[in-house]
Amino acid sequence: MIYGVDVFSFHDVLEICKKTNKAKLNKAAKDQILKSQKNVQKIVESDQCVYGINTGFGPLCDTKISADETAQLQYNLIISHAVGVGKPIDKQLSKIMMIAKVHALSKGFSGVSLEVIERMILMLEKDIIPVVPEQGSVGASGDLAPLAHLVLPLLGLGQVWEGDQVSETPEVLQKHDLEPLALGPKEGLGLINGTQFILAHAIKGLEKFEYLLDLADMTAAMSLEAYRGSQSPFKKELHEIRPFEGSKKVAARMLKFLKNSENMKAHEDCERVQDPYSMRCVPQVHGASRNAFEHLKAMAETELNSVTDNPIVLSAEESISGGNFHGQLMALPLDYATLAAAELGNISDRRSYLLLEGKYGLPRLLTESSGLNSGFMIPQYTSAALVTENKTLCFPASADSIPTSLGQEDHVSMGSISGRKFNQVLGNLVNILAVELMFAAQGLEFRRPAKCSKIIEENFAILRSKVTKLEDDRLIGKDMLAIAELINERQFIVN
């Protein structure tokens, strides 16, 4: 992969982050970076007044800065903007931010020097990853505070990750024989203007959401096996006359998961007319969430391959102070995806509840000795709590805006909050699906000797390798955590 030249997918970024792929600069990218840097220098030497190069920032944009003070201006910008609070984001998110930032800067419209970009690439290669607090960005004029923390180590300031430990930057730079850098004109602004904090959360969330969408389909199929519901709502003909891509895909997947199931055959002669919505409408509900995933993916990959700082330097004669840093273009699809992820949990909890009701041959609470034993009564409480927590997280952060910078930045996206909430909802979804999988596996025990489809039997065996059938009450909280771990490790077969 070539920074600034190739079109990166979100999967490409994750592969670079995990070092299963590598990105570098080629001559074309370096030439464009050097050309942009020279253009900035010409602006400094001219009489032009250009925002952020020889002026102050935000409401101070009308304050002219002399050529001698431009370096100090950039240094002051970084240290004054590094005001994030809260826990550090995880190391992977910081790495994704760096990769995305290098890619954007390498397109050569930001005036950031080759030396600075190469230092960031070197830090990635040496696993010197900045510590970035999770709160402080309003998602317009870029993710200013998080990005300031991201680039503090270039100046020999701040903290970095050493393995899983946090260390002071000067100590780590000394270990690697690296000196702090001095920033030139426009460099500080180019480094902290941008949407890479929002984008990193979108990319990380997309990776998890992609797997959980597939897992939710498989989990629903396992629950349908246990419930001995009908597979007729998944027939191709039904979905061809309402041809949403997401629902068509889910319907086809459900039929694949249920192929040759003896439980489905047992349902053919029963007197039930139709199943509840949470079983019958899986293609429509899961499919809608898939559509939201595709929308976020398209928006995130456009953003990933964009230049999002300000001003944009087109030539020595022309630079544009615009709004490419504004996070609204990512905030809205992130809020949409958050709702879509929450809905996967909402319908999953309803399927879990159905399996507890004691209908159609299943014992109440999925235990043959209820009364003395509570069986699976209480895990559904946990699921219900997480579903409701997700509902509260679905309020769109992008619906709010608070003016900043003395009104110069009078409409902001709050997309950084959208990104954080998206990942919180996905974390809760893991545990909601773990509860449903636990219930579905228990339900299948009461359908024996009937066999499920091949893929459901394989997943049943994976689950049973960690969690045994519940006979009498035990610490089933441990079982839930074990299943959640299987999900996080992607042990279940979902395709």
C-alpha positions as a printed Julia matrix, in Angstrom:
495×3 Matrix{Float64}:
   0.0     0.0    0.0
   1.24    3.5   -0.84
   0.3     6.36   1.51
  -1.39    9.23  -0.26
  -1.59    7.37  -3.58
  -3.57    4.14  -3.17
  -7.24    4.09  -2.24
  -7.39    2.48   1.21
 -10.33    0.4    2.42
 -11.12    0.16   6.1
  -9.82   -3.41   5.98
  -6.5    -2.12   4.59
  -6.1     0.2    7.58
  -6.78   -2.64  10.01
  -4.24   -4.86   8.24
  -1.6    -2.11   8.43
  -2.5    -1.63  12.09
  -2.07   -5.37  12.79
   1.08   -5.51  10.61
  -0.39   -8.1    8.25
   0.06   -5.49   5.5
   2.48   -2.6    5.12
   2.15    0.93   3.82
   4.97    3.2    2.7
   5.68    6.36   0.72
   6.81    6.14  -2.9
   8.51    8.81  -5.02
   5.22   10.24  -6.33
   3.88   10.73  -2.79
   7.16   12.23  -1.57
   7.29   14.63  -4.52
   3.76   15.85  -3.81
   4.54   16.32  -0.09
   7.71   18.3   -0.88
   5.88   20.42  -3.44
   3.19   21.33  -0.89
   5.82   22.15   1.73
   7.58   24.5   -0.74
   4.27   26.19  -1.53
   3.78   26.98   2.16
   7.3    28.39   2.42
   6.64   30.66  -0.56
   3.47   31.92   1.13
   5.45   32.71   4.31
   8.03   34.65   2.29
   5.34   36.59   0.39
   3.03   39.34   1.54
  -0.03   37.09   1.45
  -2.1    36.77   4.6
  -3.14   33.11   4.84
  -5.05   31.6    7.74
  -2.98   29.39  10.0
   0.26   30.0    8.13
   0.93   33.58   9.13
  -2.19   34.36  11.18
  -3.55   33.27  14.53
  -6.25   30.61  14.83
 -10.02   30.6   15.26
 -11.18   34.03  16.41
  -7.55   35.21  16.16
  -7.55   34.67  12.39
  -7.19   38.42  11.82
  -3.98   38.63  13.88
  -0.91   38.64  11.58
   2.14   36.64  12.66
   5.64   37.52  11.49
   7.81   35.07   9.55
  10.15   34.8   12.54
   7.28   33.71  14.79
   5.68   31.06  12.57
   7.55   28.13  14.16
   6.59   29.27  17.68
   3.01   29.69  16.45
   2.81   26.02  15.46
   4.39   24.79  18.72
   2.0    26.93  20.76
  -0.92   25.57  18.75
  -0.13   21.97  19.66
   0.48   22.49  23.37
  -2.54   24.78  23.82
  -4.89   22.33  22.09
  -3.8    19.18  23.97
  -6.59   19.5   26.54
  -8.36   16.14  26.22
  -9.72   14.44  29.32
 -10.98   11.01  30.33
  -9.48    7.58  29.92
  -7.07    6.95  27.05
  -8.59    5.39  23.96
  -7.16    1.94  23.36
  -3.85    1.62  21.6
  -5.38    0.21  18.4
  -7.55    3.3   18.0
  -4.49    5.56  18.34
  -2.71    3.49  15.67
  -5.67    3.76  13.32
  -5.67    7.53  13.88
  -1.99    7.72  12.96
  -2.38    5.59   9.82
  -5.36    7.65   8.65
  -3.53   10.91   9.4
  -0.41    9.88   7.49
  -2.54    8.82   4.52
  -4.35   12.18   4.43
  -1.19   14.26   4.86
   0.61   12.26   2.17
  -1.82   13.49  -0.48
   0.19   16.72  -0.41
  -2.36   19.44   0.2
  -1.47   20.16   3.83
   2.02   21.64   3.71
   3.32   19.22   6.32
   6.96   18.3    5.78
   8.26   14.97   4.6
  10.34   14.76   7.79
   7.26   14.93  10.01
   5.32   12.36   7.97
   8.28    9.98   7.89
   8.64   10.32  11.68
   5.01    9.29  12.11
   5.56    6.26   9.88
   8.69    5.38  11.86
   6.73    5.61  15.12
   4.17    3.2   13.7
   6.9     0.76  12.65
   8.59    0.95  16.06
   5.23    0.69  17.84
   5.66    4.08  19.54
   1.97    4.94  19.76
   0.71    8.18  21.35
  -1.69    8.13  24.29
  -4.9     9.98  23.37
  -7.68   10.86  25.87
 -11.19    9.88  24.85
 -13.0    13.18  25.51
 -12.59   16.75  24.34
 -13.47   16.85  20.64
 -16.61   18.53  19.33
 -15.97   17.09  15.88
 -15.55   20.31  13.91
 -12.46   22.29  13.08
 -11.33   18.72  13.25
 -10.77   16.51  16.25
  -8.5    19.21  17.65
  -7.79   18.0   21.18
  -7.35   14.28  20.37
  -5.13   15.06  17.38
  -3.03   17.47  19.47
  -2.37   14.62  21.9
  -1.62   12.33  18.95
   1.18   14.6   17.73
   2.64   15.73  21.08
   5.3    12.97  20.89
   6.64   14.53  17.67
   7.65   17.46  19.88
   9.02   15.2   22.61
   5.96   15.79  24.79
   3.06   13.75  26.13
   2.89   10.01  26.66
   3.16    6.93  24.47
   2.29    3.27  24.72
   5.19    0.87  25.28
   3.54   -2.48  24.8
   0.55   -2.27  27.15
   2.21    0.24  29.46
   2.12    4.03  29.33
   5.49    5.81  29.35
   6.65    9.41  29.14
   7.63   10.37  25.6
  11.17   11.74  26.33
  12.23    8.42  27.87
  10.97    6.41  24.89
  12.48    8.73  22.26
  15.82    8.46  24.04
  15.64    4.65  23.94
  15.19    4.81  20.17
  17.8     7.57  19.61
  15.18    9.97  18.29
  15.2    13.73  18.76
  12.04   15.86  19.06
  11.08   17.67  15.86
  10.62   21.42  15.32
   7.49   22.23  13.35
   7.57   24.6   10.39
   4.85   26.92   9.07
   1.35   25.39   8.77
   2.52   22.01  10.15
   0.83   22.22  13.53
  -2.47   23.18  11.93
  -2.17   20.42   9.32
  -1.53   17.88  12.05
  -4.47   18.73  14.33
  -7.12   19.72  11.79
  -8.92   16.61  10.6
 -11.44   13.93  11.5
  -9.12   11.04  12.32
 -10.48   10.49  15.85
 -14.02   10.14  14.49
 -12.77    8.03  11.58
 -10.75    5.69  13.8
 -13.86    4.91  15.86
 -15.82    4.29  12.67
 -13.17    1.89  11.32
 -12.85   -0.04  14.56
 -16.64   -0.2   14.86
 -17.06   -1.36  11.27
 -14.74   -4.31  11.9
 -16.76   -5.43  14.91
 -20.15   -4.62  13.4
 -19.36   -6.67  10.28
 -18.77   -9.8   12.36
 -21.69   -9.19  14.72
 -24.09   -8.81  11.8
 -23.04  -12.25  10.57
 -23.14  -13.69  14.09
 -26.63  -12.27  14.71
 -27.93  -14.16  11.66
 -26.39  -17.43  12.85
 -27.64  -16.86  16.39
 -31.17  -16.21  15.12
 -31.01  -19.45  13.13
 -29.92  -21.37  16.22
 -32.79  -19.85  18.19
 -35.23  -20.74  15.4
 -33.96  -24.34  15.53
 -34.53  -24.43  19.29
 -37.97  -22.81  18.92
 -38.84  -25.06  16.0
 -40.08  -22.08  14.07
 -40.76  -21.84  10.36
 -38.24  -21.1    7.64
 -40.85  -20.11   5.06
 -40.46  -16.35   5.84
 -36.95  -16.61   4.38
 -37.97  -17.85   0.95
 -36.34  -16.0   -1.92
 -39.65  -15.21  -3.63
 -40.82  -13.13  -0.65
 -37.76  -10.92  -0.68
 -37.59  -10.45  -4.42
 -40.8    -8.42  -4.26
 -39.35   -6.1   -1.59
 -35.77   -6.17  -2.82
 -33.72   -4.39  -0.16
 -30.15   -5.69  -0.39
 -29.79   -6.23   3.34
 -32.96   -8.28   3.76
 -32.26  -10.34   0.63
 -28.84  -11.22   1.97
 -30.11  -12.14   5.45
 -32.94  -14.28   4.06
 -30.48  -16.25   1.92
 -28.16  -16.69   4.88
 -30.98  -17.94   7.1
 -31.9   -20.6    4.54
 -28.26  -21.64   4.36
 -28.02  -21.92   8.15
 -31.21  -24.02   8.33
 -30.52  -26.32   5.37
 -31.33  -29.99   6.06
 -32.43  -29.26   9.62
 -34.56  -31.98  11.21
 -36.08  -29.35  13.48
 -37.4   -27.46  10.46
 -38.93  -30.68   9.12
 -40.59  -31.33  12.47
 -42.32  -27.96  12.19
 -43.92  -28.73   8.83
 -46.92  -30.61  10.25
 -47.52  -28.48  13.34
 -50.61  -26.32  13.83
 -48.79  -22.99  14.25
 -49.75  -20.45  11.6
 -46.87  -18.03  12.07
 -44.03  -17.14  14.42
 -43.62  -13.89  16.4
 -41.88  -11.04  14.64
 -38.49  -11.58  16.29
 -38.31  -14.96  14.5
 -40.29  -14.17  11.36
 -38.88  -10.72  10.58
 -35.16  -11.48  10.94
 -34.44  -10.57   7.28
 -36.22   -7.23   7.54
 -34.69   -6.19  10.88
 -31.19   -7.62  10.46
 -31.32   -6.51   6.84
 -32.02   -2.91   7.79
 -28.98   -3.0   10.07
 -26.9    -4.37   7.2
 -28.01   -1.47   5.03
 -26.8     0.92   7.74
 -23.47   -0.9    7.88
 -23.01   -0.48   4.13
 -23.81    3.21   4.39
 -21.28    3.79   7.16
 -18.67    1.74   5.28
 -19.08    3.86   2.15
 -18.9     7.13   4.1
 -15.89    6.02   6.18
 -13.92    4.9    3.14
 -14.61    8.18   1.37
 -13.42   10.03   4.48
 -10.37    7.8    4.79
  -9.21    8.77   1.3
  -9.92   12.49   1.74
  -7.99   15.57   2.83
  -9.69   16.9    5.94
  -7.51   19.7    7.3
  -7.59   23.47   6.75
  -6.49   25.52   4.92
  -5.88   23.41   1.82
  -2.77   24.49  -0.07
  -3.35   24.17  -3.82
  -0.33   26.18  -4.94
   2.0    28.96  -3.8
  -0.63   31.39  -5.06
  -3.81   29.69  -3.86
  -4.9    28.23  -0.56
  -8.49   27.74   0.53
  -9.8    28.15   4.06
 -12.87   25.92   3.98
 -14.6    23.31   6.09
 -13.21   19.9    5.12
 -12.51   19.27   8.8
 -16.21   19.29   9.72
 -17.3    15.93  11.13
 -20.97   16.07  10.13
 -20.39   13.8    7.13
 -19.31   11.04   9.53
 -21.46   11.95  12.55
 -24.77   11.26  10.82
 -23.89    7.79   9.47
 -22.3     6.89  12.82
 -25.49    7.78  14.64
 -27.46    5.74  12.09
 -25.12    2.76  12.56
 -25.43    3.05  16.35
 -29.2     2.69  16.06
 -28.76   -0.23  13.67
 -26.43   -2.05  16.06
 -28.78   -1.43  18.98
 -31.67   -2.95  17.02
 -29.73   -6.21  16.57
 -29.62   -6.41  20.37
 -33.25   -5.4   20.74
 -34.57   -8.21  18.55
 -32.07  -10.7   20.0
 -33.45  -10.07  23.5
 -36.98  -10.78  22.23
 -35.88  -14.13  20.82
 -34.22  -14.96  24.14
 -37.48  -14.16  25.91
 -39.46  -16.43  23.59
 -37.19  -19.36  24.43
 -37.96  -18.93  28.14
 -41.76  -18.97  27.87
 -42.12  -22.74  28.01
 -43.96  -23.16  24.72
 -43.86  -25.73  21.92
 -42.01  -28.42  23.84
 -39.47  -26.27  25.65
 -39.57  -26.21  29.47
 -40.27  -22.93  31.21
 -37.03  -20.98  31.86
 -35.26  -23.74  29.9
 -34.94  -25.95  32.98
 -36.8   -29.14  33.86
 -36.68  -28.37  37.58
 -37.86  -24.78  37.87
 -38.91  -23.63  41.3
 -35.97  -25.05  43.14
 -33.89  -23.73  40.25
 -34.22  -20.33  38.57
 -32.76  -21.7   35.35
 -32.17  -19.0   32.79
 -34.53  -16.42  34.31
 -31.92  -13.85  35.29
 -29.56  -13.72  32.27
 -32.5   -12.23  30.37
 -32.51   -9.42  32.95
 -28.92   -8.69  31.98
 -29.87   -8.74  28.32
 -32.81   -6.41  28.99
 -30.56   -4.01  30.93
 -28.04   -3.87  28.09
 -30.76   -3.37  25.51
 -32.12   -0.42  27.46
 -28.64    1.01  27.97
 -28.18    0.83  24.21
 -31.45    2.67  23.7
 -30.18    5.53  25.84
 -26.99    5.6   23.75
 -29.02    5.93  20.54
 -29.76    9.62  21.06
 -27.94   11.14  18.08
 -24.96   13.2   19.2
 -25.14   14.93  15.81
 -28.49   16.44  16.8
 -26.65   18.77  19.15
 -24.27   21.65  18.51
 -22.63   24.08  20.94
 -20.78   27.1   19.5
 -17.04   27.24  20.25
 -14.09   29.53  19.5
 -15.99   32.7   20.41
 -18.6    31.88  17.79
 -16.16   31.41  14.9
 -16.96   27.71  15.06
 -20.67   28.15  15.57
 -21.89   24.76  14.32
 -20.09   21.57  15.33
 -20.87   17.9   14.64
 -20.17   16.13  17.95
 -19.13   13.21  15.72
 -16.47   12.13  18.21
 -19.26   11.31  20.67
 -21.14    9.48  17.9
 -18.08    7.3   17.29
 -17.57    6.5   20.95
 -21.25    5.62  21.48
 -21.22    3.37  18.42
 -18.46    1.27  19.91
 -20.15    1.18  23.34
 -23.32   -0.2   21.75
 -21.32   -2.85  19.89
 -19.66   -3.89  23.15
 -23.08   -4.35  24.76
 -24.31   -6.24  21.71
 -21.62   -8.89  22.24
 -23.07   -9.73  25.65
 -26.69   -9.62  24.44
 -25.89  -12.14  21.68
 -23.96  -14.27  24.21
 -27.17  -14.59  26.26
 -29.2   -15.62  23.21
 -26.59  -18.17  22.16
 -26.62  -19.66  25.66
 -30.41  -19.96  25.6
 -30.51  -21.35  22.06
 -27.94  -24.03  22.89
 -29.93  -25.04  25.97
 -33.12  -25.15  23.91
 -31.51  -27.5   21.4
 -30.83  -29.97  24.2
 -34.6   -30.51  24.46
 -34.93  -31.17  20.72
 -32.64  -34.17  20.68
 -32.28  -36.58  19.0
 -33.29  -34.28  16.14
 -30.27  -32.85  14.35
 -29.76  -29.26  13.32
 -28.16  -28.12  10.1
 -24.44  -28.88   9.77
 -23.29  -25.32  10.51
 -25.56  -24.96  13.55
 -24.31  -28.29  14.91
 -20.72  -27.08  14.46
 -21.45  -23.87  16.35
 -23.31  -25.79  19.03
 -20.17  -27.9   19.53
 -17.98  -24.77  19.75
 -20.26  -23.34  22.43
 -20.42  -26.62  24.33
 -16.61  -26.8   24.36
 -16.77  -23.95  26.89
 -20.24  -24.18  28.42
 -22.07  -27.39  29.36
 -25.82  -27.97  29.49
 -27.47  -26.45  32.56
 -28.98  -29.13  34.8
 -29.2   -27.31  38.13
 -28.41  -23.72  39.06
 -24.74  -22.77  38.93
 -22.66  -19.66  38.33
 -24.0   -19.1   34.83
 -22.49  -15.61  34.82
 -19.22  -17.37  34.04
 -20.91  -19.15  31.13
 -22.05  -15.83  29.67
 -18.54  -14.42  29.89
 -17.09  -17.55  28.26
 -19.49  -17.24  25.32
 -18.73  -13.51  25.0
 -15.05  -14.41  24.84
 -15.76  -16.85  22.01
 -17.52  -14.02  20.19
 -14.7   -11.54  20.74
 -12.2   -14.14  19.53
 -14.4   -14.84  16.48
 -14.59  -18.55  17.16
 -18.11  -19.02  15.84
 -18.61  -20.0   12.2
 -20.78  -17.33  10.62
 -20.43  -17.89   6.87
